[in-house]
């Protein structure tokens, strides 16, 4: 099984409550449980892949769209298509909000 390491403040921990647990990589190469609130800039950690992350907020959505040069295209049938460099890379399900689409993409990158 592959483990995805994140470096704080990047990754899902920045959207989690301060009293939620993550596993932090120690200087000895071992993992220890700690609260999100105990993470410091540069700490490496892993998330439990079974734990759902909270939805992103509008500021995070705009930053993600800008940072990744994504264009957003509404489609008939109440759905969204997201493109990079003119190529579609994600199409939402019918009735799925744009925020839900972006949250899904970000979660897939973080896990």
trRosetta pair geometry for C-beta under 8 A, 3 or more apart (Angstrom, degrees):
i j d omega theta_ij theta_ji phi_ij phi_ji
3 46 5.3 -40 -178 -112 109 145
4 46 6.7 128 73 -129 56 89
4 47 7.7 -19 76 33 101 90
4 110 7.2 142 117 160 144 40
4 111 6.1 131 28 158 147 27
5 25 6.7 -2 -129 -26 119 141
5 44 5.0 -2 -174 -172 116 110
5 45 7.2 128 -154 61 68 24
5 46 6.1 -60 -101 -73 52 83
6 10 5.7 -146 -172 100 94 83
6 11 2.8 34 -160 -65 149 154
6 12 7.0 -138 -57 21 171 71
6 13 6.8 167 101 0 141 106
6 44 7.0 154 76 -153 39 58
6 45 5.7 -33 63 67 90 75
6 46 7.0 138 13 -97 87 36
6 47 7.0 35 1 -21 133 97
6 110 6.8 12 -84 -155 133 84
7 10 5.4 35 70 43 71 110
7 11 7.2 138 41 -13 36 118
7 42 6.3 -21 -172 -143 102 33
7 43 7.2 155 -153 78 56 36
7 44 5.5 -30 -95 -94 69 70
8 11 7.0 -67 -86 42 51 113
8 13 5.9 -44 -106 72 97 141
8 14 7.5 149 -146 -58 73 87
8 39 4.3 178 -95 160 166 125
8 40 6.8 119 88 82 136 25
8 41 6.3 -131 106 -116 91 26
8 42 6.7 -33 64 35 82 21
8 43 4.6 11 23 56 123 87
8 44 7.7 -141 -2 -75 81 21
8 45 6.3 45 -43 9 102 118
9 13 7.2 -125 -150 84 53 101
9 14 4.8 75 175 -83 90 118
9 39 7.8 131 -95 119 60 123
9 41 6.6 -33 -27 -108 88 70
10 14 7.2 -34 -126 -18 11 129
11 14 6.8 127 74 0 54 93
11 45 7.2 -174 88 71 157 95
11 47 6.9 -173 170 -32 117 118
11 110 5.4 121 -148 -143 65 104
12 15 5.8 -67 -166 42 59 103
12 16 6.3 60 141 -35 83 108
12 47 5.1 31 52 -78 133 153
12 53 4.7 -107 -149 -107 121 136
12 107 7.3 52 -91 -118 120 67
12 110 4.7 105 -43 168 97 151
13 16 5.3 -56 -145 26 42 118
13 22 5.7 -32 -94 -49 117 156
13 36 4.9 176 -162 -134 97 105
13 39 6.0 32 156 17 153 165
13 45 6.3 50 -46 77 144 143
13 47 7.2 -153 -54 -79 79 103
15 53 5.7 61 89 178 127 108
15 54 5.1 -153 153 61 102 96
15 56 6.5 -72 -110 -97 142 62
15 60 7.4 32 -86 -95 114 169
16 20 4.6 -95 167 54 120 141
16 22 7.6 139 60 -49 163 112
16 36 4.9 -171 91 -78 114 160
16 53 6.9 -82 -71 -137 87 80
16 54 6.8 156 -96 7 45 107
17 20 4.9 105 63 -20 83 103
17 36 6.8 136 93 40 40 140
17 54 8.0 99 -33 -29 77 137
18 35 6.5 40 158 158 62 112
18 36 5.3 -130 -135 81 34 99
18 37 3.5 54 -174 -64 98 109
19 35 5.7 -37 -135 -146 36 123
19 36 7.4 -35 13 35 13 95
19 37 6.6 7 -66 -8 46 123
20 35 6.9 116 65 -150 31 69
20 36 5.2 29 62 -14 82 119
20 51 8.0 137 -174 175 128 149
21 33 5.3 -7 -165 -168 118 105
21 34 7.1 147 -145 77 70 24
21 35 6.3 -56 -93 -96 55 48
21 36 7.6 -126 -86 -30 10 75
21 48 8.0 46 93 -19 91 122
22 33 7.5 157 83 -147 30 60
22 34 6.5 -28 65 66 75 74
22 35 7.9 72 20 -171 78 13
22 36 5.9 83 -6 -80 114 72
22 39 7.0 10 54 -58 135 127
22 45 4.6 40 140 173 128 133
22 46 6.8 167 -178 73 90 41
22 47 6.1 -45 -127 -95 100 56
22 48 7.8 -141 -119 -14 56 79
23 31 4.2 17 170 -178 114 122
23 32 6.9 151 -156 69 69 22
23 33 5.8 -43 -99 -91 67 56
23 34 7.7 113 -125 19 23 74
23 45 6.2 149 80 -160 46 78
23 46 4.9 -15 65 55 103 92
23 48 7.9 102 -8 -56 104 76
24 31 6.8 145 70 -152 33 66
24 32 5.7 -29 62 65 87 78
24 33 7.7 106 14 -147 81 10
24 34 4.7 0 -4 21 125 126
24 38 7.7 -92 -35 100 150 107
24 39 6.7 -175 -93 -99 123 86
24 43 5.6 -33 -143 175 114 120
24 44 7.1 117 -161 81 64 51
24 45 4.7 -38 -100 -96 59 95
25 29 7.1 -15 -171 -137 97 31
25 30 7.5 153 -151 81 56 25
25 31 5.9 -39 -93 -94 53 68
25 43 7.7 160 48 179 76 71
25 44 4.2 -19 37 89 123 105
25 45 6.6 -147 -2 -81 78 37
25 46 7.6 82 -45 -17 93 90
26 29 7.0 -47 74 24 77 20
26 30 5.0 -7 38 62 116 75
26 31 7.2 -175 -4 -96 86 16
26 32 5.6 58 -49 -2 114 113
31 46 6.9 -37 -122 25 136 116
34 38 4.5 -105 171 74 115 133
34 39 6.8 135 106 -60 125 71
34 45 7.8 -100 53 -112 107 126
35 38 4.8 97 62 -3 80 103
35 39 8.0 -127 101 -17 52 78
36 39 5.8 -38 -165 4 44 116
39 43 4.7 -142 -155 59 82 143
39 45 6.3 -58 -109 -31 128 146
40 43 5.2 103 54 -29 64 114
47 51 6.5 -122 172 57 95 114
47 53 7.6 -12 -166 -72 153 108
47 110 6.8 27 19 146 148 105
47 111 6.9 -86 73 -105 121 67
48 51 4.2 73 80 -6 106 113
49 111 5.2 87 -124 -152 93 114
53 103 7.6 -166 89 -172 104 99
53 107 5.5 -173 34 -105 126 105
53 110 7.1 38 -39 78 159 151
55 99 6.3 47 -179 151 121 112
55 100 7.3 -49 -125 -93 118 58
55 103 4.9 -55 -137 -97 69 150
56 60 4.1 -123 -171 91 108 129
56 61 5.4 135 113 -57 124 79
56 64 7.3 -12 -176 -11 166 139
56 99 6.7 -154 66 -164 86 88
56 102 6.1 -79 47 112 138 110
56 103 5.1 -166 5 -91 94 83
56 106 6.2 73 -48 33 135 159
57 60 5.2 94 53 12 68 103
57 61 7.1 -126 102 -8 35 92
58 61 5.5 -54 -147 34 33 115
58 62 6.4 30 157 -17 67 105
58 99 7.7 -59 -86 -100 62 118
59 62 6.0 -54 -148 37 29 108
59 63 6.3 30 154 -18 63 108
60 63 5.7 -55 -145 39 31 113
60 64 6.2 33 155 -21 65 107
60 106 7.9 26 150 -96 116 168
61 64 5.8 -56 -148 35 28 110
61 65 6.4 28 154 -18 64 107
61 98 7.5 85 -166 127 142 99
61 99 6.0 -72 -84 -115 147 75
61 102 5.0 83 -128 107 94 167
62 65 5.7 -53 -147 36 31 112
62 66 6.2 26 156 -13 65 109
63 66 5.9 -60 -146 43 28 107
63 67 5.8 25 160 -18 67 114
64 67 5.9 -55 -135 40 26 109
64 68 6.0 -3 171 7 62 117
64 70 7.4 2 128 14 77 135
64 102 6.1 130 82 -167 144 117
64 105 7.9 138 162 90 140 118
64 106 6.2 -70 -120 -79 154 118
65 68 6.7 -77 -143 52 17 92
65 70 4.7 -98 -143 59 65 107
65 72 6.9 -34 -132 -36 131 112
65 102 7.4 -55 -57 -114 91 132
66 69 7.5 19 -175 -72 29 43
68 84 6.7 -69 154 -101 92 119
69 84 6.2 87 93 -139 87 83
69 85 7.4 53 114 -49 122 66
70 82 5.4 -13 -170 -170 119 102
70 83 6.8 137 -160 69 64 42
70 84 5.9 -45 -100 -78 64 79
71 82 7.4 153 76 -158 46 52
71 83 4.8 -22 59 64 95 98
71 84 7.8 164 15 -82 77 31
71 86 7.9 23 29 -83 136 40
72 80 6.2 -28 -164 -163 91 116
72 81 7.8 143 -161 77 45 49
72 82 6.0 -19 -104 -105 63 72
72 98 6.5 31 -153 -138 139 127
73 80 6.9 134 73 -163 49 64
73 81 4.5 -25 69 65 104 96
73 82 7.6 -177 24 -80 79 26
73 83 6.5 35 -4 -6 118 114
74 79 7.7 137 -160 83 58 39
74 80 6.1 -44 -105 -103 50 68
74 81 8.0 164 -105 20 4 77
75 79 4.8 -26 61 77 109 88
75 80 6.6 175 10 -100 92 14
75 81 5.4 79 -42 -19 119 103
75 91 7.2 11 -2 -148 154 104
77 94 5.4 -68 154 -116 102 102
78 94 5.8 70 76 -164 93 69
78 95 5.3 36 117 -76 127 46
79 91 6.5 41 150 175 126 84
79 92 4.7 -170 -162 79 86 90
79 93 6.6 -131 -117 113 117 15
79 94 5.4 -65 -59 -96 113 45
79 95 7.5 -18 -76 2 77 32
79 96 6.5 42 -125 43 78 90
80 91 7.2 -179 92 -151 48 49
80 92 4.4 45 46 10 84 125
80 96 7.2 -100 22 89 98 93
80 98 5.3 104 -60 -98 162 78
80 101 5.3 -99 68 -26 130 165
81 88 5.2 -45 -176 -127 113 115
81 90 7.3 162 -155 90 48 54
81 91 4.9 -13 -104 -105 78 82
81 92 7.6 -125 -67 11 38 77
82 88 7.2 106 73 -149 43 65
82 89 6.2 -55 97 60 90 81
82 90 4.4 4 47 60 111 100
82 91 7.6 -159 19 -74 70 38
82 92 8.0 80 -16 -32 97 89
82 101 6.5 165 -31 149 126 130
82 102 7.9 133 -85 -82 150 71
82 105 7.2 -53 64 -60 164 154
83 86 6.0 -8 166 -153 129 12
83 87 5.9 155 -155 72 89 28
83 88 5.2 -51 -92 -87 87 48
83 89 6.7 129 -122 6 35 80
84 87 6.2 -28 69 60 65 84
84 89 5.6 7 14 -8 102 133
88 91 6.4 19 177 -54 126 95
90 101 6.4 137 134 -175 127 106
90 104 7.9 159 -161 91 140 113
90 105 5.8 -65 -70 -83 167 119
92 96 4.0 -143 176 76 114 123
92 97 7.9 -132 -164 66 156 18
92 98 7.5 -108 -43 -97 157 42
92 100 7.2 97 -139 88 125 97
92 101 4.2 -73 -82 -87 117 120
93 96 4.5 89 57 -24 76 126
96 100 4.9 -121 -173 86 87 129
96 101 5.8 105 131 -58 117 86
97 100 4.5 99 56 4 81 101
97 101 7.1 -139 98 -5 46 84
98 101 5.5 -51 -151 33 35 115
98 102 6.4 31 154 -15 67 105
99 102 5.9 -55 -147 40 31 108
99 103 6.1 35 154 -21 65 107
100 103 5.6 -51 -142 37 31 114
100 104 6.3 36 155 -23 63 105
101 104 5.8 -57 -154 33 27 113
101 105 6.6 24 152 -16 63 106
102 105 5.7 -54 -148 36 34 111
102 106 6.2 30 156 -16 67 108
103 106 5.9 -59 -146 40 29 109
103 107 6.2 30 156 -21 65 108
104 107 5.9 -56 -148 35 27 111
104 108 6.5 27 155 -20 63 106
105 108 5.9 -57 -152 34 30 111
105 109 6.6 26 152 -15 64 106
106 109 5.7 -57 -152 37 34 111
106 110 6.2 28 153 -19 67 111
107 110 5.6 -61 -144 39 32 109
107 111 6.2 24 162 -19 68 108
108 111 6.3 -55 -140 34 27 105
